[in-house]
Amino acid sequence: QSFGSSVKGAMYAPNEPVLDYNMVIIFVMAVGTVAIGGYWAGSRDVKKRYMKHKRDDGAEKHDDETVDVTPIMICVFVVMCCSMLVLLYFFYDHLVYVIIGIFCLAASIGLYSCLSPFVRRFPLGKCRIPDNNLPYFHKRPQVRMLLLAVFCISVSVVWGVFRNEDQWAWVLQDALGIAFCLYMLKTIRLPTFKGCTLLLMVLFVYDVFFVFITPFLTKTGESIMVEVAAGPSDSATHEKLPMVLKVPRLNSSPLALCDRPFSLLGFGDILVPGLLVAYCHRFDIQVQSSRVYFVSCTIAYGIGLLVTFVALALMQMGQPALLYLVPCTLLTSFAVALWRKELAMFWTGSGFAKDLPQPPLVIAPVNCPELPKDSNVPASEQDTEQMTNPTLHVKELRGPTTAAEELADTDTKMDQSEVSLAQSEEPDGENKDDLESKCLNAEQKQLE
């Protein structure tokens, strides 16, 4: 009535802080996952190299399996990632449920793999189920491991049912995501720094292309990576991809009344540098370098993540984290190897036990019986004769001897004792040539 048709209204909200406290939680989760996963993967891989015996538990054998990544596998993996991302961009509403189902299955397996070492320490539930012909239960797993599998599947199902509850479902998603990342870091192994460099550089280009280049190729001008990770705004299902760590903003913003904003970090930003950290730890143990590669690469990952947060605050747009993580981790590992003058071994992975040269040969004297001294020959001439005519044998440095080698060694000692006994029974005037021939025969038997 007072202003007529010229009235205009506008919503107002105070300015939000550039950086939120949830960044600290994401930083701790990401760096902790990379450090624990790299340490665990490196330690278990090296331990498995030196373990000769096999465990009885079939499930534990399955946990010890690793997959070596080859250049062909890297190329196939990148092509699959590109194809899946493009398909998600065009058919998001249909494929998002496939990704949710895959995440539930993979997260339950990862959670089982992470908790099984702790459950095996419990003294209860060691009994096995009765004999049966069921597909999985015919191996007669332990009761405690069966209960653990039921628990892990239940956690994944609970998340799958209540995944859209913004108040608390993100906690389950982050826990399952961390377990999945730890499982992948423990299972996938890069055998050389050359392979690490190839994988990180290819995914570096992939991340930058789909974040910074694709806005010039789409009709809406939006990045394909950011659009898929956050969920398309015109999606009919309003589902979100679970392949990220998500933490809600902790500041008291009026915008949280309408939509609870989250900060996201993709699993790839944890797994890809984490594989390099795991390789560094394995190399540390093999060359006995006091974990200098592992510590320096982990610190470089933390610095790269901080740089990502700063770039996110300055540009106010989604950032490809690998753009900052890959140079930090690769250059740091390369610099440490160059400083320690181990770049050749670090590049090809030749510091590992299976690629080390064979043990050297050591020349040692045979414990032959001493020749009786002739009273008619001066002692100095006898010493000179022994020095000019030494009896030597070649012995190879080996690990634990086998039963056949121990038996042969016992027979040799018995032969030597028989020669010594024969010398003690013979008169003092026996010819030294016969004694030398007996000593040579004992040496020949030892070599055989």
C-alpha positions as CSV (number, residue, x, y, z in Angstrom):
1,Q,0.0,0.0,0.0
2,S,2.9,2.4,0.7
3,F,5.4,1.6,-2.0
4,G,3.2,0.1,-4.7
5,S,4.8,-2.4,-7.2
6,S,8.4,-1.2,-6.7
7,V,9.1,-3.2,-3.5
8,K,12.2,-5.5,-3.7
9,G,13.5,-8.0,-1.2
10,A,16.9,-9.5,-0.7
11,M,18.3,-12.3,1.5
12,Y,21.3,-11.5,3.6
13,A,23.9,-13.8,5.2
14,P,27.1,-12.7,6.9
15,N,30.4,-13.4,5.2
16,E,31.8,-16.9,6.0
17,P,35.4,-17.4,7.0
18,V,37.8,-18.4,4.2
19,L,39.1,-21.5,6.0
20,D,36.9,-23.6,8.2
21,Y,38.0,-25.8,11.1
22,N,36.9,-28.9,9.3
23,M,40.0,-28.5,7.2
24,V,42.0,-29.6,10.2
25,I,39.9,-32.8,10.5
26,I,40.4,-33.6,6.8
27,F,44.1,-32.9,7.1
28,V,44.5,-35.2,10.1
29,M,42.5,-38.0,8.4
30,A,44.3,-37.7,5.1
31,V,47.9,-37.5,6.4
32,G,47.2,-40.2,9.1
33,T,45.8,-42.6,6.4
34,V,48.8,-42.0,4.2
35,A,51.3,-42.5,7.0
36,I,49.6,-45.5,8.6
37,G,48.8,-47.2,5.2
38,G,52.3,-46.6,3.8
39,Y,54.0,-47.8,7.0
40,W,51.7,-50.9,7.3
41,A,52.1,-51.8,3.6
42,G,55.9,-51.4,3.6
43,S,56.4,-53.4,6.8
44,R,54.1,-56.3,5.8
45,D,55.6,-56.5,2.3
46,V,59.2,-56.7,3.5
47,K,58.3,-59.1,6.2
48,K,56.6,-61.4,3.7
49,R,59.8,-61.5,1.6
50,Y,61.7,-63.0,4.4
51,M,59.0,-65.3,5.7
52,K,59.5,-68.8,4.4
53,H,56.8,-70.6,6.3
54,K,53.1,-70.5,5.4
55,R,50.3,-69.8,7.8
56,D,47.5,-72.2,8.4
57,D,44.6,-69.7,8.2
58,G,43.3,-69.4,4.7
59,A,41.8,-66.0,5.3
60,E,45.1,-64.7,6.5
61,K,46.8,-66.0,3.4
62,H,44.3,-64.0,1.4
63,D,45.1,-60.9,3.3
64,D,48.8,-61.2,2.5
65,E,48.2,-61.2,-1.3
66,T,49.5,-58.1,-3.1
67,V,49.2,-56.9,-6.7
68,D,52.2,-55.4,-8.5
69,V,51.2,-52.6,-10.8
70,T,52.7,-52.6,-14.3
71,P,52.8,-49.8,-16.8
72,I,50.1,-51.5,-18.9
73,M,47.9,-51.7,-15.8
74,I,48.5,-48.0,-15.2
75,C,47.3,-47.1,-18.7
76,V,44.3,-49.3,-18.5
77,F,43.4,-47.8,-15.1
78,V,43.6,-44.2,-16.4
79,V,41.5,-45.1,-19.4
80,M,38.8,-46.7,-17.1
81,C,38.9,-43.6,-14.8
82,C,38.3,-41.2,-17.7
83,S,35.5,-43.3,-19.2
84,M,33.8,-43.7,-15.9
85,L,34.0,-40.0,-15.1
86,V,32.5,-39.1,-18.5
87,L,29.7,-41.7,-18.1
88,L,28.9,-40.4,-14.6
89,Y,28.7,-36.8,-16.0
90,F,26.1,-37.8,-18.6
91,F,24.3,-40.7,-16.8
92,Y,24.7,-39.7,-13.2
93,D,21.3,-40.7,-11.9
94,H,21.7,-44.2,-13.2
95,L,25.3,-45.0,-12.4
96,V,25.4,-43.4,-8.9
97,Y,23.7,-46.4,-7.4
98,V,26.2,-48.7,-9.0
99,I,29.0,-46.7,-7.4
100,I,27.2,-46.8,-4.0
101,G,26.9,-50.6,-4.2
102,I,30.6,-51.0,-5.2
103,F,31.6,-48.8,-2.3
104,C,29.6,-50.8,0.2
105,L,31.2,-54.0,-0.9
106,A,34.7,-52.6,-1.1
107,A,34.4,-50.8,2.2
108,S,33.2,-53.9,4.1
109,I,36.2,-55.9,2.7
110,G,38.6,-53.1,3.7
111,L,37.1,-52.8,7.2
112,Y,37.4,-56.6,7.6
113,S,41.1,-56.4,6.5
114,C,41.9,-53.6,8.9
115,L,40.2,-55.2,11.9
116,S,41.2,-58.8,11.4
117,P,44.8,-58.4,12.9
118,F,43.3,-57.0,16.1
119,V,40.6,-59.7,16.3
120,R,43.1,-62.5,15.9
121,R,44.8,-61.3,19.1
122,F,41.6,-62.1,21.1
123,P,41.8,-65.4,22.9
124,L,38.1,-66.1,22.4
125,G,36.3,-67.5,19.4
126,K,39.2,-69.6,18.0
127,C,36.9,-72.7,17.4
128,R,35.9,-73.4,13.8
129,I,32.5,-74.1,12.4
130,P,31.6,-77.7,11.5
131,D,32.3,-79.3,8.1
132,N,29.9,-78.2,5.4
133,N,29.6,-77.8,1.6
134,L,28.8,-74.1,1.4
135,P,30.8,-72.0,-1.0
136,Y,32.7,-70.0,1.7
137,F,32.1,-71.9,4.8
138,H,33.7,-75.1,3.6
139,K,37.0,-73.7,4.6
140,R,35.8,-73.7,8.2
141,P,36.6,-70.2,9.3
142,Q,37.0,-69.3,12.9
143,V,33.9,-68.1,14.8
144,R,35.5,-64.8,15.7
145,M,36.4,-64.1,12.0
146,L,32.9,-65.0,11.0
147,L,31.4,-62.5,13.5
148,L,33.8,-59.9,12.3
149,A,32.6,-60.4,8.7
150,V,29.0,-60.0,9.9
151,F,29.9,-56.8,11.7
152,C,31.7,-55.2,8.7
153,I,28.8,-56.0,6.4
154,S,26.3,-54.6,8.9
155,V,28.2,-51.3,9.1
156,S,28.2,-51.0,5.3
157,V,24.5,-51.8,5.2
158,V,23.7,-49.2,7.9
159,W,25.6,-46.6,6.0
160,G,23.9,-47.6,2.7
161,V,20.4,-47.2,4.3
162,F,21.1,-43.9,6.1
163,R,23.7,-42.4,3.7
164,N,21.7,-39.2,3.3
165,E,21.5,-38.3,7.0
166,D,23.7,-35.3,7.1
167,Q,23.9,-35.2,10.8
168,W,25.9,-38.4,11.4
169,A,26.2,-40.5,8.3
170,W,29.3,-38.7,7.2
171,V,31.2,-40.2,10.2
172,L,30.4,-43.8,8.9
173,Q,31.4,-42.8,5.4
174,D,34.7,-41.4,6.5
175,A,35.4,-44.5,8.6
176,L,34.6,-46.9,5.8
177,G,36.6,-44.7,3.4
178,I,39.7,-44.7,5.5
179,A,39.4,-48.5,5.9
180,F,39.0,-48.9,2.1
181,C,42.1,-46.7,1.5
182,L,44.2,-48.7,4.0
183,Y,43.2,-51.9,2.3
184,M,44.1,-50.6,-1.1
185,L,47.5,-49.3,0.0
186,K,48.2,-52.7,1.6
187,T,47.1,-54.6,-1.5
188,I,48.4,-52.6,-4.4
189,R,52.2,-52.4,-4.7
190,L,54.4,-50.2,-7.0
191,P,57.7,-52.1,-7.4
192,T,59.9,-49.2,-8.7
193,F,60.1,-45.5,-8.4
194,K,59.8,-45.4,-12.2
195,G,56.4,-46.9,-11.9
196,C,55.5,-44.5,-9.1
197,T,56.5,-41.5,-11.3
198,L,54.6,-42.8,-14.3
199,L,51.4,-43.3,-12.2
200,L,51.6,-40.0,-10.4
201,M,52.4,-38.0,-13.6
202,V,49.6,-39.6,-15.6
203,L,47.0,-39.0,-12.9
204,F,48.4,-35.5,-12.4
205,V,47.5,-34.7,-16.1
206,Y,44.1,-36.5,-15.6
207,D,43.2,-34.4,-12.6
208,V,44.3,-31.1,-14.1
209,F,42.5,-31.8,-17.4
210,F,39.1,-32.7,-15.8
211,V,39.2,-29.7,-13.4
212,F,40.7,-26.8,-15.4
213,I,40.2,-27.8,-19.1
214,T,36.8,-29.4,-19.2
215,P,35.0,-26.1,-18.3
216,F,35.9,-24.9,-21.8
217,L,34.3,-28.0,-23.3
218,T,31.0,-28.2,-21.4
219,K,27.9,-26.2,-22.2
220,T,27.4,-25.0,-18.7
221,G,31.0,-24.1,-18.2
222,E,31.3,-26.3,-15.1
223,S,34.2,-28.7,-14.4
224,I,33.3,-32.3,-15.0
225,M,35.3,-33.4,-12.0
226,V,33.7,-30.9,-9.6
227,E,30.3,-31.5,-11.0
228,V,30.5,-35.3,-10.5
229,A,32.2,-35.1,-7.1
230,A,29.7,-32.7,-5.6
231,G,26.7,-34.1,-7.5
232,P,24.9,-32.4,-10.4
233,S,22.6,-29.6,-9.3
234,D,19.9,-30.9,-11.7
235,S,20.0,-34.4,-10.5
236,A,16.6,-36.0,-9.8
237,T,18.0,-38.4,-7.2
238,H,20.0,-35.8,-5.2
239,E,22.5,-38.6,-4.4
240,K,26.2,-38.0,-3.7
241,L,29.1,-40.1,-4.7
242,P,30.6,-41.8,-1.6
243,M,34.2,-41.9,-2.9
244,V,35.3,-38.9,-0.9
245,L,36.1,-38.0,2.7
246,K,33.5,-35.4,3.8
247,V,33.3,-33.2,6.9
248,P,30.6,-30.6,7.4
249,R,31.5,-27.0,8.0
250,L,31.9,-26.3,11.7
251,N,31.2,-22.6,11.7
252,S,27.8,-21.4,12.7
253,S,26.6,-20.2,9.3
254,P,22.9,-19.3,8.6
255,L,23.3,-21.3,5.4
256,A,23.5,-24.5,7.3
257,L,19.8,-24.1,8.1
258,C,18.9,-24.7,4.4
259,D,21.7,-27.0,3.2
260,R,24.6,-28.4,5.3
261,P,27.8,-27.6,3.3
262,F,30.6,-30.2,3.3
263,S,34.3,-30.0,2.5
264,L,35.4,-33.0,0.3
265,L,38.7,-34.8,-0.4
266,G,38.7,-37.6,-3.0
267,F,40.1,-41.0,-2.2
268,G,42.4,-40.7,-5.2
269,D,44.1,-37.8,-3.4
270,I,45.0,-40.2,-0.6
271,L,45.7,-43.4,-2.5
272,V,47.9,-42.1,-5.3
273,P,50.5,-40.4,-3.1
274,G,50.1,-43.1,-0.5
275,L,51.4,-45.7,-3.0
276,L,54.6,-43.7,-3.2
277,V,54.9,-43.4,0.5
278,A,54.5,-47.2,0.8
279,Y,57.3,-47.7,-1.7
280,C,59.5,-45.3,0.2
281,H,59.0,-47.2,3.4
282,R,59.8,-50.6,1.7
283,F,63.0,-49.1,0.2
284,D,63.9,-47.6,3.6
285,I,63.8,-51.0,5.3
286,Q,65.8,-52.7,2.5
287,V,68.7,-50.2,2.5
288,Q,68.4,-49.6,6.3
289,S,68.1,-45.8,5.9
290,S,66.3,-45.1,9.2
291,R,63.1,-44.4,7.3
292,V,64.4,-41.2,5.9
293,Y,62.5,-41.7,2.6
294,F,59.2,-42.6,4.4
295,V,59.3,-39.6,6.8
296,S,60.3,-37.1,4.2
297,C,57.6,-38.2,1.7
298,T,54.9,-38.2,4.4
299,I,55.9,-34.6,5.4
300,A,55.9,-33.6,1.7
301,Y,52.4,-35.0,1.4
302,G,51.3,-32.9,4.4
303,I,52.8,-29.8,2.9
304,G,51.2,-30.4,-0.4
305,L,47.8,-30.8,1.3
306,L,48.3,-27.4,3.1
307,V,49.2,-25.8,-0.2
308,T,45.9,-27.2,-1.7
309,F,43.9,-25.7,1.2
310,V,45.6,-22.3,0.6
311,A,44.8,-22.5,-3.1
312,L,41.2,-23.4,-2.4
313,A,40.9,-20.4,-0.1
314,L,42.5,-18.0,-2.6
315,M,40.7,-19.1,-5.7
316,Q,37.3,-20.0,-4.1
317,M,36.8,-22.9,-6.4
318,G,37.4,-26.7,-6.5
319,Q,41.1,-27.6,-6.7
320,P,42.7,-30.7,-8.2
321,A,44.7,-31.8,-5.1
322,L,47.1,-33.9,-7.2
323,L,48.3,-30.7,-8.8
324,Y,50.1,-29.8,-5.6
325,L,50.6,-33.3,-4.0
326,V,52.4,-34.9,-6.9
327,P,55.2,-32.4,-7.3
328,C,55.7,-32.2,-3.5
329,T,56.0,-36.0,-3.0
330,L,57.9,-36.8,-6.2
331,L,60.4,-34.0,-6.0
332,T,61.1,-34.7,-2.3
333,S,61.6,-38.4,-2.9
334,F,63.9,-37.7,-5.9
335,A,65.9,-35.1,-3.9
336,V,66.4,-37.5,-0.9
337,A,67.6,-40.3,-3.2
338,L,69.9,-37.9,-5.0
339,W,71.3,-36.6,-1.7
340,R,72.0,-40.1,-0.4
341,K,73.5,-41.1,-3.8
342,E,71.0,-44.0,-4.2
343,L,69.1,-42.6,-7.1
344,A,69.9,-45.6,-9.4
345,M,68.7,-48.2,-6.9
346,F,65.7,-46.0,-5.9
347,W,64.6,-45.6,-9.5
348,T,64.7,-49.3,-10.5
349,G,64.0,-50.7,-7.0
350,S,67.2,-52.7,-7.1
351,G,67.7,-52.2,-3.4
352,F,65.2,-55.0,-2.6
353,A,66.3,-58.3,-1.4
354,K,65.2,-60.3,-4.5
355,D,67.3,-58.0,-6.7
356,L,70.4,-57.9,-4.6
357,P,73.6,-59.6,-6.0
358,Q,74.5,-63.0,-4.8
359,P,76.5,-63.3,-1.6
360,P,80.3,-63.0,-2.1
361,L,82.7,-65.9,-1.8
362,V,85.0,-66.1,1.2
363,I,88.3,-68.1,1.2
364,A,89.0,-69.8,4.5
365,P,91.5,-72.4,5.6
366,V,90.4,-76.1,6.0
367,N,90.7,-77.5,9.5
368,C,93.1,-80.2,8.4
369,P,95.1,-82.2,11.0
370,E,98.5,-80.7,11.7
371,L,101.5,-82.5,10.4
372,P,103.8,-84.0,13.1
373,K,107.0,-82.0,13.3
374,D,110.2,-83.8,12.3
375,S,112.8,-83.5,14.9
376,N,115.5,-83.6,12.2
377,V,114.1,-80.6,10.4
378,P,114.4,-77.1,11.9
379,A,111.1,-75.5,13.0
380,S,111.7,-72.5,10.7
381,E,111.8,-74.7,7.6
382,Q,108.6,-76.5,8.7
383,D,106.8,-73.2,9.1
384,T,108.0,-72.1,5.7
385,E,106.9,-75.3,4.1
386,Q,103.4,-74.9,5.6
387,M,103.1,-71.3,4.4
388,T,104.2,-72.1,0.9
389,N,101.9,-75.1,0.6
390,P,98.6,-74.0,2.2
391,T,95.4,-75.9,1.8
392,L,92.4,-73.7,1.1
393,H,88.7,-74.2,0.3
394,V,86.0,-71.9,-0.9
395,K,82.9,-71.4,1.3
396,E,79.9,-69.5,0.2
397,L,78.0,-67.3,2.7
398,R,74.5,-68.7,2.9
399,G,71.4,-68.5,5.1
400,P,70.1,-71.3,7.2
401,T,71.6,-74.7,6.1
402,T,69.3,-77.4,4.9
403,A,69.1,-80.8,6.3
404,A,71.2,-82.3,3.5
405,E,73.9,-79.7,4.0
406,E,74.0,-80.4,7.7
407,L,74.3,-84.2,7.0
408,A,77.1,-83.6,4.6
409,D,78.9,-81.4,7.1
410,T,78.5,-84.1,9.8
411,D,80.0,-86.7,7.5
412,T,82.9,-84.4,6.7
413,K,83.7,-83.9,10.4
414,M,83.6,-87.6,10.9
415,D,86.0,-88.2,8.1
416,Q,88.3,-85.6,9.6
417,S,88.1,-87.2,13.0
418,E,89.0,-90.5,11.5
419,V,92.1,-89.0,9.8
420,S,93.1,-87.5,13.1
421,L,92.6,-90.8,15.0
422,A,94.6,-92.6,12.3
423,Q,97.5,-90.1,12.8
424,S,97.5,-90.6,16.6
425,E,97.8,-94.4,16.2
426,E,100.6,-94.2,13.6
427,P,104.2,-94.1,14.6
428,D,106.0,-90.8,14.7
429,G,108.3,-91.7,11.8
430,E,105.5,-92.0,9.2
431,N,106.1,-90.4,5.9
432,K,104.7,-86.8,5.6
433,D,103.5,-87.5,2.0
434,D,101.0,-90.0,3.3
435,L,99.6,-87.5,5.8
436,E,99.4,-84.8,3.1
437,S,97.4,-87.2,0.8
438,K,95.0,-88.0,3.6
439,C,94.5,-84.3,4.3
440,L,93.8,-83.7,0.6
441,N,91.3,-86.6,0.5
442,A,89.4,-85.1,3.5
443,E,89.4,-81.7,1.7
444,Q,88.0,-83.3,-1.5
445,K,85.2,-85.0,0.5
446,Q,84.3,-81.6,2.2
447,L,84.1,-79.9,-1.2
448,E,81.9,-82.6,-2.6
